[in-house]
Amino acid sequence: MTDNLEDKTEPREDLKGDLQSVKNELLEKLKTVVAKTEEIQNSHNQKFEKIEGKLQSIEDAVSKMSTLSNNSSNAPPEFAKRFTLKHEFKNINEIGEEGVDCSESVEYFNAEWWIALYRSDSHLEFAVHGEPKQRNMSIETKVTFRLIGYNNATKIMTHCFRIKGGQDLLQLEEIEEKWRFYMNLTVELEVEILKMTGIEKKKLRVFDESQKDVSDVVLVVQEIPFYVSKMYLASQSTYFKTLFLGSFSESKKYEIALTGIDADEFQHFLEVLYGEFAIDDSTVEGILMIADFYDTPMVTKKCEMFLLKESKKEFNKKLQLSSKYRLNN
């Protein structure tokens, strides 16, 4: 009797084991299917992101060209050379006679810039200083000042001035009576560089009329013609690809004017684009600005590698350029 019961129990246990084995096998297959599904989904997502990125680059290029064509001649271009200086002067009533308080100097576009607050004969004045890296360099600027005092009281002034060689400054009018009694005073400057001259560098490659027989378009910057290849520029830049091969009227023109950029910096940009070693600490910022606007990854990457491996610029300046132009390293 006992043997019969044991015989009946054993098959049930075997069946239970078989069911568990089948269950485990199905579970493993299900996990494999889920993993493959996720892998396919990730692959599709990467492809979609890549396509989306290309479409965004083209859209940005079209937007930039539309903006430039719609802007009036007096409107500043999107990629004008602008920067902001800001400093809080504390306890200004404690500055002694003939005393001065200065912000730290910051480098922008081959010049050192800082703000100074002066006391003279019980009067307060402030100024912006600019010191070019090269003695024969001249910079024309437009500066908008904001004085911010107690309770966010604000005074705004706009001035144009020129610095040439050495150290120069824009001395503003005496600060009004009510501003002299503030303990702390914040000064914010928006500086736009209108023109830079006197930066002498030997040309590493010519783009003048001698290149006419190997070019099919002339880009004119500040009345200087650059003879270049449409297809080569289009292969390196979504901006130029859209400009030359898209539906814009410029695509049918032999001569196209580019506004808002400096001819010397465009020369450096083209030199890098055509394989020359034109990047150094005096040119990298201007080249980056143009490469970013014209969406030229190859030039941007070369500037990035220069900043990473060769540049002698201070770390904070490298960090500022990296953030502004979205550099990877």
C-alpha positions as CSV (number, residue, x, y, z in Angstrom):
1,M,0.0,0.0,0.0
2,T,2.8,2.4,0.9
3,D,4.7,1.5,-2.3
4,N,1.6,2.5,-4.4
5,L,1.4,5.9,-2.7
6,E,5.1,6.5,-3.4
7,D,4.6,5.6,-7.0
8,K,1.8,8.1,-7.3
9,T,3.8,10.9,-5.7
10,E,6.9,10.6,-7.8
11,P,5.3,11.5,-11.1
12,R,3.7,14.6,-9.6
13,E,7.1,15.8,-8.4
14,D,8.6,15.1,-11.8
15,L,5.8,17.1,-13.4
16,K,6.3,20.0,-11.0
17,G,10.0,20.0,-11.9
18,D,9.3,20.0,-15.6
19,L,6.8,22.9,-15.3
20,Q,9.4,24.9,-13.4
21,S,12.0,24.2,-16.1
22,V,9.6,25.3,-18.9
23,K,8.8,28.4,-16.9
24,N,12.4,29.3,-16.5
25,E,13.1,28.7,-20.1
26,L,10.2,30.9,-21.2
27,L,11.4,33.6,-18.7
28,E,14.9,33.6,-20.3
29,K,13.4,33.8,-23.8
30,L,11.2,36.7,-22.7
31,K,14.2,38.5,-21.2
32,T,16.1,38.0,-24.5
33,V,13.2,39.4,-26.5
34,V,12.9,42.4,-24.2
35,A,16.7,43.0,-24.5
36,K,16.6,42.9,-28.3
37,T,13.6,45.2,-28.3
38,E,15.4,47.7,-26.2
39,E,18.5,47.4,-28.4
40,I,16.4,48.0,-31.5
41,Q,14.7,50.9,-29.8
42,N,18.0,52.5,-28.8
43,S,19.3,52.1,-32.3
44,H,16.2,53.8,-33.7
45,N,16.5,56.6,-31.1
46,Q,20.2,57.2,-32.1
47,K,19.3,57.3,-35.8
48,F,16.4,59.7,-35.0
49,E,18.6,61.9,-32.9
50,K,21.3,62.0,-35.7
51,I,18.6,63.0,-38.3
52,E,17.1,65.5,-35.9
53,G,20.6,67.0,-35.3
54,K,21.2,67.4,-39.1
55,L,17.8,68.9,-39.6
56,Q,18.4,71.3,-36.7
57,S,21.7,72.4,-38.2
58,I,20.0,73.1,-41.6
59,E,17.2,74.9,-39.8
60,D,19.7,77.0,-37.9
61,A,21.6,77.9,-41.1
62,V,18.4,78.9,-42.8
63,S,17.4,81.0,-39.8
64,K,20.7,82.7,-39.7
65,M,20.6,83.6,-43.4
66,S,17.0,84.8,-43.1
67,T,17.9,87.0,-40.2
68,L,20.8,88.5,-42.0
69,S,18.8,89.2,-45.1
70,N,16.0,90.8,-43.1
71,N,18.2,92.9,-40.9
72,S,18.6,96.6,-41.9
73,S,22.1,97.9,-42.5
74,N,22.1,99.6,-39.1
75,A,21.2,96.4,-37.2
76,P,24.1,94.6,-35.6
77,P,24.7,91.1,-36.9
78,E,23.9,88.1,-34.7
79,F,27.5,87.2,-34.3
80,A,28.9,90.7,-33.5
81,K,31.8,90.9,-31.1
82,R,30.1,91.6,-27.8
83,F,30.9,90.9,-24.2
84,T,29.8,92.0,-20.7
85,L,31.9,93.3,-17.8
86,K,30.3,93.5,-14.4
87,H,31.7,94.5,-11.0
88,E,30.4,95.5,-7.6
89,F,32.3,98.3,-5.9
90,K,31.9,98.0,-2.2
91,N,32.2,100.7,0.5
92,I,32.8,103.4,-2.1
93,N,32.5,106.1,0.5
94,E,35.7,104.8,2.1
95,I,37.8,105.4,-1.0
96,G,40.4,108.0,-0.1
97,E,41.2,111.2,-1.9
98,E,42.9,110.5,-5.3
99,G,42.0,106.9,-4.6
100,V,41.0,104.3,-7.2
101,D,39.3,100.9,-7.1
102,C,39.5,98.5,-10.0
103,S,37.8,95.3,-11.1
104,E,40.0,92.4,-12.3
105,S,41.1,92.5,-15.9
106,V,39.5,90.1,-18.4
107,E,40.6,89.2,-21.9
108,Y,38.3,89.6,-24.8
109,F,39.4,89.7,-28.5
110,N,43.1,90.3,-27.9
111,A,42.7,93.1,-25.4
112,E,42.5,93.3,-21.6
113,W,39.5,95.1,-20.2
114,W,38.6,96.3,-16.7
115,I,36.5,98.9,-14.9
116,A,37.9,101.6,-12.5
117,L,36.3,103.9,-10.0
118,Y,38.2,107.1,-9.1
119,R,37.8,109.7,-6.3
120,S,39.2,113.1,-6.9
121,D,38.4,116.3,-5.0
122,S,35.4,114.6,-3.3
123,H,34.1,113.6,-6.7
124,L,33.5,110.1,-8.0
125,E,34.2,109.1,-11.6
126,F,34.4,105.7,-13.3
127,A,36.0,104.5,-16.5
128,V,36.4,101.4,-18.7
129,H,40.0,100.6,-19.6
130,G,41.1,98.7,-22.7
131,E,44.7,97.5,-23.4
132,P,45.3,95.8,-26.7
133,K,47.8,92.9,-26.9
134,Q,49.6,94.5,-29.8
135,R,50.9,98.1,-29.7
136,N,49.7,99.0,-33.3
137,M,46.2,97.6,-32.7
138,S,43.2,99.9,-32.8
139,I,39.7,99.0,-31.5
140,E,36.5,101.0,-32.1
141,T,33.8,100.2,-29.6
142,K,30.3,101.0,-28.4
143,V,29.9,100.8,-24.7
144,T,26.6,100.8,-22.7
145,F,26.9,101.4,-19.0
146,R,24.5,100.5,-16.3
147,L,24.9,101.9,-12.8
148,I,22.9,99.9,-10.2
149,G,22.6,101.3,-6.7
150,Y,20.3,101.0,-3.7
151,N,16.9,99.5,-4.3
152,N,18.1,98.6,-7.9
153,A,18.1,102.3,-8.9
154,T,19.6,102.3,-12.4
155,K,21.3,104.8,-14.7
156,I,22.1,103.9,-18.3
157,M,24.6,105.6,-20.6
158,T,25.9,104.7,-24.1
159,H,29.3,106.0,-25.5
160,C,31.5,105.2,-28.4
161,F,35.3,105.4,-28.1
162,R,38.5,104.1,-29.7
163,I,41.6,102.6,-28.1
164,K,44.9,102.6,-30.0
165,G,48.0,100.8,-28.7
166,G,49.0,100.8,-25.1
167,Q,46.3,101.4,-22.5
168,D,43.4,103.7,-23.1
169,L,40.1,104.5,-21.3
170,L,36.7,106.0,-21.7
171,Q,36.3,108.5,-18.9
172,L,32.7,109.2,-18.2
173,E,31.0,112.2,-16.7
174,E,31.1,112.7,-13.0
175,I,28.7,110.5,-11.1
176,E,25.6,112.4,-10.1
177,E,25.2,113.6,-6.5
178,K,22.7,110.9,-5.4
179,W,25.0,108.1,-6.5
180,R,27.9,109.2,-4.3
181,F,26.2,108.3,-1.1
182,Y,25.6,104.6,-1.9
183,M,27.8,102.2,0.1
184,N,27.9,99.7,-2.8
185,L,27.6,100.4,-6.5
186,T,27.4,97.8,-9.3
187,V,28.7,98.7,-12.7
188,E,27.7,96.6,-15.7
189,L,29.2,97.3,-19.2
190,E,28.0,95.9,-22.5
191,V,30.8,96.3,-25.0
192,E,30.4,95.9,-28.7
193,I,33.5,96.0,-30.9
194,L,32.7,97.8,-34.1
195,K,36.1,97.6,-35.8
196,M,39.6,96.2,-35.2
197,T,42.7,97.2,-37.2
198,G,46.4,96.9,-36.9
199,I,46.6,93.1,-36.3
200,E,49.3,92.2,-38.7
201,K,49.8,88.5,-39.5
202,K,51.5,86.9,-42.5
203,K,49.0,85.3,-44.8
204,L,49.4,81.5,-45.0
205,R,47.3,81.1,-48.1
206,V,45.9,83.6,-50.6
207,F,42.3,83.8,-51.7
208,D,42.8,86.7,-54.2
209,E,42.2,86.9,-57.9
210,S,45.1,84.5,-58.5
211,Q,42.7,81.7,-57.4
212,K,40.0,82.7,-59.9
213,D,40.7,79.7,-62.1
214,V,40.1,77.2,-59.2
215,S,37.1,78.9,-57.6
216,D,33.5,79.3,-58.6
217,V,32.3,81.9,-56.1
218,V,33.6,85.2,-54.6
219,L,32.8,86.0,-51.0
220,V,33.2,89.7,-50.3
221,V,34.0,90.8,-46.7
222,Q,34.6,94.5,-46.0
223,E,35.1,95.1,-49.7
224,I,37.8,92.4,-49.9
225,P,37.1,89.5,-52.3
226,F,37.8,85.9,-51.3
227,Y,37.9,83.4,-54.2
228,V,36.7,80.0,-52.9
229,S,35.1,76.8,-53.9
230,K,31.3,76.4,-53.4
231,M,31.4,72.6,-53.1
232,Y,34.3,72.6,-50.6
233,L,32.7,75.1,-48.3
234,A,29.3,73.4,-48.6
235,S,30.9,70.1,-47.6
236,Q,32.2,71.6,-44.4
237,S,29.4,74.0,-43.4
238,T,25.6,73.6,-43.3
239,Y,25.3,77.3,-43.6
240,F,27.2,77.5,-46.9
241,K,25.6,74.3,-48.1
242,T,22.2,75.9,-47.6
243,L,23.4,79.2,-49.1
244,F,25.0,77.7,-52.2
245,L,22.8,74.7,-52.9
246,G,19.5,75.8,-51.4
247,S,16.7,77.9,-52.9
248,F,18.1,81.3,-51.8
249,S,18.8,83.8,-54.5
250,E,22.5,83.8,-53.5
251,S,22.9,80.3,-54.9
252,K,22.8,81.7,-58.4
253,K,25.2,84.6,-57.7
254,Y,28.9,84.5,-58.5
255,E,29.7,87.3,-56.0
256,I,28.1,87.2,-52.5
257,A,28.7,89.8,-49.7
258,L,29.1,88.6,-46.1
259,T,28.3,91.3,-43.6
260,G,29.2,91.8,-39.9
261,I,32.5,90.0,-39.9
262,D,36.1,91.1,-40.0
263,A,38.1,90.5,-43.2
264,D,41.3,89.5,-41.3
265,E,39.4,87.0,-39.2
266,F,37.6,85.6,-42.2
267,Q,41.1,85.1,-43.8
268,H,42.2,83.2,-40.7
269,F,39.0,81.1,-40.7
270,L,39.5,80.2,-44.4
271,E,43.2,79.3,-43.8
272,V,42.2,76.8,-41.1
273,L,39.3,75.5,-43.3
274,Y,41.8,74.9,-46.1
275,G,44.3,73.1,-43.9
276,E,46.7,75.8,-42.8
277,F,48.0,76.2,-39.2
278,A,46.5,79.6,-38.6
279,I,45.3,79.2,-35.0
280,D,47.2,80.9,-32.2
281,D,46.3,82.8,-29.0
282,S,45.7,86.0,-31.0
283,T,43.4,84.4,-33.6
284,V,41.5,81.6,-31.9
285,E,38.6,83.6,-30.4
286,G,37.8,85.3,-33.7
287,I,38.1,82.0,-35.6
288,L,35.8,80.2,-33.1
289,M,33.2,83.0,-33.4
290,I,33.0,82.6,-37.2
291,A,33.2,78.8,-37.2
292,D,30.3,78.7,-34.7
293,F,28.1,81.0,-36.7
294,Y,28.8,79.3,-40.0
295,D,28.5,75.8,-38.3
296,T,31.9,74.5,-39.4
297,P,32.6,71.6,-37.0
298,M,36.1,70.8,-38.4
299,V,37.3,74.4,-37.7
300,T,35.7,74.4,-34.3
301,K,37.4,71.1,-33.4
302,K,40.8,72.4,-34.4
303,C,40.3,75.4,-32.2
304,E,39.2,73.2,-29.4
305,M,42.4,71.0,-29.7
306,F,44.6,74.2,-29.8
307,L,43.0,75.5,-26.6
308,L,43.4,72.0,-25.0
309,K,47.0,71.3,-25.9
310,E,48.8,74.5,-27.0
311,S,47.2,77.7,-25.8
312,K,48.8,79.8,-23.1
313,K,45.6,81.5,-22.2
314,E,44.4,81.4,-18.6
315,F,42.2,78.6,-17.6
316,N,39.2,80.9,-16.9
317,K,39.4,82.3,-20.4
318,K,39.5,78.8,-21.9
319,L,36.5,77.9,-19.7
320,Q,34.6,81.0,-21.0
321,L,35.3,80.1,-24.6
322,S,34.4,76.5,-24.0
323,S,31.0,77.5,-22.5
324,K,30.2,80.1,-25.1
325,Y,31.0,77.9,-28.1
326,R,29.8,74.6,-26.5
327,L,33.2,72.8,-26.8
328,N,33.3,69.2,-25.7
329,N,36.6,69.1,-23.8
